[in-house]
């Protein structure tokens, strides 16, 4: 089980947009192999850098409103939100060093 907590269409605004701490939202689905591959990497990043960035997961099949609102057309897609705004987008599964490099502004 992932250590990243799930968010839904109904909790997204309160848990993500209202947060002042940077939050990486992992847009994923059960059937997506690359999504399952990136999940444990995001759990490691959360464990190592949880004081600087939070990580949540949004299942695009179960929460289509939020996925549509942020124009998620391919998964895995990760968006970093800060003060209610998207400040970084990462598309596709990547190894941990590449994800850490993408997130250096937030975890460095």
N, CA and C of each residue as an Amber inpcrd file, in Angstrom:
protein
   324
   0.8350000  -1.1900000   0.0000000   0.0000000   0.0000000   0.0000000
   0.8740000   1.2450000   0.0000000   0.4870000   2.1970000  -0.7650000
   1.2500000   3.4270000  -0.9070000   1.1740000   4.2740000   0.3590000
   2.2550000   4.9860000   0.6520000   2.2280000   5.9130000   1.7820000
   1.6520000   7.2650000   1.3620000   1.5450000   7.4930000   0.0500000
   0.9050000   8.7180000  -0.4340000  -0.6000000   8.5870000  -0.2310000
  -1.2100000   9.5940000   0.3580000  -2.6460000   9.4870000   0.6470000
  -3.4620000   9.8040000  -0.6010000  -4.6150000   9.1540000  -0.7300000
  -5.4720000   9.4300000  -1.8840000  -6.2460000  10.7370000  -1.7210000
  -6.4680000  11.4200000  -2.8240000  -7.3750000  12.5660000  -2.8580000
  -8.4250000  12.2750000  -3.9180000  -9.5560000  12.9550000  -3.8130000
 -10.6770000  12.7160000  -4.7200000 -11.1580000  14.0460000  -5.2810000
 -12.1030000  13.9620000  -6.2090000 -12.7140000  15.1860000  -6.7390000
 -13.2260000  16.0640000  -5.6000000 -13.8210000  15.4390000  -4.5900000
 -14.4340000  16.2120000  -3.5110000 -13.4300000  16.7460000  -2.4910000
 -12.2510000  16.1140000  -2.3600000 -11.2740000  16.5780000  -1.3660000
 -10.1160000  17.3610000  -1.9790000 -10.0490000  17.4000000  -3.3000000
  -8.8940000  17.9980000  -3.9820000  -8.6670000  19.4600000  -3.5790000
  -9.6950000  20.2690000  -3.6020000  -9.5270000  21.7000000  -3.2980000
  -9.0080000  21.8990000  -1.8810000  -9.5830000  21.1980000  -0.9200000
  -9.1810000  21.3670000   0.4770000  -7.7880000  20.8220000   0.7400000
  -7.4690000  19.6590000   0.1550000  -6.2010000  19.0090000   0.4730000
  -5.0290000  19.4880000  -0.3820000  -5.3050000  19.9160000  -1.6010000
  -4.2150000  20.2930000  -2.5090000  -4.1720000  21.8070000  -2.7230000
  -5.2650000  22.3670000  -3.1960000  -5.2530000  23.7840000  -3.5690000
  -5.1210000  24.7040000  -2.3640000  -5.5930000  24.2890000  -1.1990000
  -5.5360000  25.1400000  -0.0070000  -4.2160000  25.0210000   0.7450000
  -3.3520000  24.1280000   0.3200000  -2.0970000  23.8930000   1.0360000
  -1.0350000  24.9140000   0.6400000  -0.2920000  25.3860000   1.6330000
   0.8310000  26.2840000   1.3270000   2.1050000  25.4810000   1.0570000
   2.1420000  24.2250000   1.5130000   3.2860000  23.3370000   1.2710000
   3.1830000  22.7860000  -0.1520000   4.3040000  22.6800000  -0.8750000
   4.2390000  22.0630000  -2.2110000   3.6850000  20.6370000  -2.1170000
   2.7880000  20.3030000  -3.0390000   2.1820000  18.9700000  -3.0740000
   2.2980000  18.4050000  -4.4790000   2.9020000  17.2230000  -4.5760000
   2.9550000  16.5130000  -5.8540000   1.7120000  15.6380000  -5.9360000
   0.9330000  15.8370000  -6.9800000  -0.2520000  15.0090000  -7.2210000
   0.1020000  14.0000000  -8.3050000   0.0060000  12.7310000  -7.9580000
   0.2470000  11.6340000  -8.8910000  -1.0960000  11.2350000  -9.5010000
  -1.2940000  11.5880000 -10.7660000  -2.5060000  11.1960000 -11.4890000
  -2.2440000   9.8000000 -12.0550000  -3.0490000   8.8160000 -11.6510000
  -2.7670000   7.4230000 -11.9810000  -4.0670000   6.6400000 -12.1570000
  -3.9230000   5.3540000 -12.5440000  -5.0520000   4.4280000 -12.6250000
  -4.5500000   3.0230000 -12.3220000  -5.4550000   2.1870000 -11.8200000
  -5.1120000   0.8010000 -11.4560000  -4.5110000   0.0190000 -12.6200000
  -5.0410000   0.2080000 -13.8240000  -4.6440000  -0.5930000 -14.9850000
  -3.3300000  -0.1280000 -15.6150000  -2.7600000   0.9620000 -15.1250000
  -1.5810000   1.5860000 -15.7410000  -0.2880000   1.0170000 -15.1540000
   0.4030000   0.2020000 -15.9350000   1.6590000  -0.4060000 -15.4810000
   2.7220000   0.6150000 -15.0850000   3.0060000   1.6130000 -15.9330000
   3.9960000   2.6270000 -15.5460000   3.5980000   3.3880000 -14.2690000
   2.2910000   3.5520000 -14.0450000   1.8290000   4.2080000 -12.8080000
   2.2240000   3.3730000 -11.5940000   2.0370000   2.0570000 -11.7190000
   2.4020000   1.1700000 -10.6070000   3.9120000   1.1550000 -10.3900000
   4.6790000   1.3650000 -11.4610000   6.1360000   1.3890000 -11.3280000
   6.6180000   2.6580000 -10.6260000   5.9620000   3.7740000 -10.8840000
   6.4070000   5.0430000 -10.3040000   5.9130000   5.2230000  -8.8690000
   4.8710000   4.5200000  -8.4830000   4.3120000   4.6490000  -7.1350000
   5.3260000   4.4480000  -6.0140000   6.0800000   3.3390000  -6.0170000
   7.0650000   3.1250000  -4.9520000   8.1690000   4.1880000  -4.9400000
   8.5070000   4.7270000  -6.0970000   9.5170000   5.7910000  -6.1660000
   8.9770000   7.0440000  -5.4820000   7.7250000   7.3610000  -5.7290000
   7.1170000   8.5240000  -5.0780000   7.0150000   8.3060000  -3.5710000
   6.7570000   7.0620000  -3.1510000   6.7400000   6.7560000  -1.7190000
   8.1110000   7.0090000  -1.0940000   9.1760000   6.6390000  -1.8050000
  10.5380000   6.8810000  -1.3050000  10.8100000   8.3820000  -1.2010000
  10.4120000   9.1280000  -2.2270000  10.6170000  10.5770000  -2.2110000
   9.8470000  11.1970000  -1.0460000   8.6250000  10.7370000  -0.8100000
   7.8360000  11.2320000   0.3210000   8.5320000  10.9050000   1.6370000
   9.0440000   9.6800000   1.7810000   9.7230000   9.2750000   3.0150000
  10.9810000  10.1100000   3.2650000  11.7050000  10.4340000   2.1950000
  12.9720000  11.1520000   2.3310000  12.8040000  12.6650000   2.3760000
  11.7520000  13.1820000   1.7560000  11.6050000  14.6380000   1.6190000
  10.2350000  15.1380000   2.0770000   9.5330000  14.3520000   2.8720000
   8.1880000  14.6990000   3.3120000   8.0870000  15.9980000   4.0900000
   9.2220000  16.4520000   4.6230000   9.2080000  17.7320000   5.3350000
   9.1230000  18.9060000   4.3620000   9.5010000  18.6770000   3.0990000
   9.5250000  19.7580000   2.1000000   8.3890000  19.6770000   1.0860000
   7.9780000  18.4420000   0.7600000   6.9400000  18.2470000  -0.2600000
   6.0380000  17.0970000   0.1610000   4.7590000  17.2470000  -0.0850000
   3.7950000  16.1900000   0.1970000   3.4950000  15.4650000  -1.1190000
   3.0480000  14.2300000  -1.0290000   2.6900000  13.4460000  -2.2170000
   1.3090000  12.8540000  -1.9970000   0.4150000  13.0890000  -2.9550000
  -0.9250000  12.4980000  -2.9190000  -1.1950000  11.8240000  -4.2570000
  -2.1860000  10.9240000  -4.2690000  -2.5310000  10.1890000  -5.4830000
  -3.9830000  10.4670000  -5.8450000  -4.2260000  10.6720000  -7.1390000
  -5.5970000  10.8560000  -7.6090000  -5.8570000   9.8410000  -8.7170000
  -6.7920000   8.9320000  -8.4650000  -7.1570000   7.9140000  -9.4450000
  -8.0290000   8.5840000 -10.5080000  -7.5270000   8.6520000 -11.7480000
  -8.2360000   9.3770000 -12.8110000  -9.5360000   8.6960000 -13.2230000
  -9.6280000   7.3770000 -13.0560000 -10.8630000   6.6650000 -13.3970000
 -11.9730000   6.9830000 -12.3970000 -11.6080000   7.1220000 -11.1310000
 -12.5880000   7.3660000 -10.0820000 -12.8780000   8.8600000  -9.8840000
 -12.0040000   9.7230000 -10.4100000 -12.1230000  11.1710000 -10.1900000
 -11.9370000  11.9390000 -11.5010000 -12.8600000  11.7360000 -12.4490000
 -12.6730000  12.3250000 -13.7810000 -12.7690000  13.8530000 -13.8120000
 -13.4970000  14.4650000 -12.8770000 -13.6310000  15.9280000 -12.9070000
 -12.2810000  16.6120000 -12.7260000 -11.5230000  16.1800000 -11.7280000
 -10.2260000  16.8040000 -11.4660000  -9.2530000  16.4930000 -12.6030000
  -9.2710000  15.2520000 -13.0920000  -8.3900000  14.8820000 -14.2010000
  -8.6850000  15.7450000 -15.4310000  -9.9690000  15.9750000 -15.7230000
 -10.3300000  16.8250000 -16.8680000  -9.9310000  18.2770000 -16.6240000
 -10.1270000  18.7550000 -15.4160000  -9.8190000  20.1480000 -15.0970000
  -8.3380000  20.4610000 -15.3230000  -7.4740000  19.4600000 -15.1010000
  -6.0390000  19.6720000 -15.2810000  -5.5160000  19.0380000 -16.5690000
  -6.4360000  18.7230000 -17.4820000  -6.1090000  18.2460000 -18.8250000
  -5.1490000  17.0550000 -18.8150000  -5.4740000  16.0750000 -17.9740000
  -4.6580000  14.8660000 -17.9020000  -5.0660000  13.9660000 -19.0640000
  -4.1710000  13.8350000 -20.0470000  -4.4690000  13.0260000 -21.2240000
  -3.6070000  11.7700000 -21.2860000  -2.5370000  11.7220000 -20.5180000
  -1.7280000  10.5060000 -20.4350000  -1.2440000  10.3620000 -18.9970000
  -1.1060000   9.1190000 -18.5840000  -0.6550000   8.8500000 -17.2270000
   0.5000000   7.8590000 -17.2760000   1.3880000   7.8460000 -16.3060000
   1.3510000   8.6960000 -15.1340000   1.6730000  10.1510000 -15.4690000
   0.9790000  11.0220000 -14.7900000   1.2630000  12.4550000 -14.8660000
   1.3710000  12.9520000 -13.4340000   2.3790000  13.7540000 -13.1840000
   2.5670000  14.3090000 -11.8510000   2.6160000  15.8220000 -11.9710000
   1.8480000  16.4730000 -11.1220000   1.8450000  17.9310000 -11.1050000
   2.1480000  18.3870000  -9.6850000   3.0560000  19.3570000  -9.5780000
   3.3470000  19.9420000  -8.2750000   2.5280000  21.2170000  -8.1520000
   1.7610000  21.2930000  -7.0770000   0.9420000  22.4610000  -6.7740000
   1.5700000  23.2180000  -5.6160000   1.5770000  24.5320000  -5.7260000
   2.0400000  25.3720000  -4.6290000   1.1170000  26.5820000  -4.5730000
   0.5290000  26.8190000  -3.4030000  -0.4190000  27.9190000  -3.2170000
  -1.5450000  27.8780000  -4.2560000  -2.0330000  26.6770000  -4.5600000
  -3.1730000  26.5180000  -5.4480000  -2.8640000  26.5560000  -6.9270000
  -1.5960000  26.6950000  -7.2930000  -1.2030000  26.7950000  -8.7020000
  -0.2980000  25.6280000  -9.0930000  -0.4050000  25.1830000 -10.3520000
   0.5310000  24.1810000 -10.8760000   1.8570000  24.8840000 -11.1570000
   2.9150000  24.4110000 -10.5090000   4.2320000  25.0190000 -10.7020000
   5.2100000  24.0860000 -11.4140000   4.8150000  22.8080000 -11.5910000
   5.6870000  21.8550000 -12.2810000   4.8380000  20.6950000 -12.7720000
   5.1120000  20.2210000 -13.9930000   4.4330000  19.0520000 -14.5430000
   5.4830000  18.0530000 -15.0080000   5.2930000  16.7980000 -14.6430000
   6.1700000  15.7040000 -15.0680000   5.2720000  14.6420000 -15.6800000
   5.5460000  14.2640000 -16.9180000   4.7420000  13.2510000 -17.6110000
   5.5790000  11.9880000 -17.7930000   4.9840000  10.8520000 -17.4500000
   5.6390000   9.5690000 -17.6820000   6.4210000   9.0620000 -16.4910000
   6.6170000   7.7550000 -16.4790000   7.3890000   7.1120000 -15.4180000
   8.8750000   7.3850000 -15.6400000   9.5560000   7.6990000 -14.5680000
  10.9910000   7.9700000 -14.6350000  11.6680000   7.2850000 -13.4550000
  12.9640000   6.9890000 -13.5850000  13.6840000   6.4450000 -12.4310000
  13.8310000   7.5240000 -11.3490000  14.1050000   7.0770000 -10.1410000
  14.1700000   7.9890000  -9.0020000  15.1260000   9.1710000  -9.2180000
  16.3490000   8.9650000  -9.7140000  17.2370000  10.1270000  -9.8890000
  16.6550000  11.1900000 -10.8340000  15.9610000  10.7460000 -11.8770000
  15.3630000  11.7030000 -12.8180000  14.2120000  12.4580000 -12.1630000
  13.4040000  11.7520000 -11.3790000  12.3040000  12.4370000 -10.6730000
  12.8460000  13.4110000  -9.6390000  13.8900000  13.0040000  -8.9230000
  14.5000000  13.9060000  -7.9400000  15.0690000  15.1450000  -8.6300000
  15.6370000  14.9740000  -9.8140000  16.1520000  16.1250000 -10.5590000
  14.9970000  17.0530000 -10.9620000  13.8760000  16.4620000 -11.4070000
  12.7120000  17.2650000 -11.7730000  12.1640000  18.0310000 -10.5760000
  12.2980000  17.4580000  -9.3940000  11.7390000  18.0420000  -8.1800000
  12.7710000  18.8200000  -7.3570000  13.9550000  19.0390000  -7.9100000
  15.0470000  19.6770000  -7.1650000  14.6620000  21.0370000  -6.5830000
  13.8290000  21.7840000  -7.2920000  13.4090000  23.1010000  -6.7810000
  12.6280000  22.9770000  -5.4850000  12.0350000  21.8150000  -5.2420000
  11.1760000  21.6370000  -4.0760000  11.8280000  20.8180000  -2.9700000
  12.7540000  19.9110000  -3.3540000  13.3590000  19.0270000  -2.3480000
  14.8410000  19.2920000  -2.1430000  15.4160000  20.1860000  -2.9440000
  16.8480000  20.4430000  -2.9050000  17.3430000  21.1040000  -1.6540000
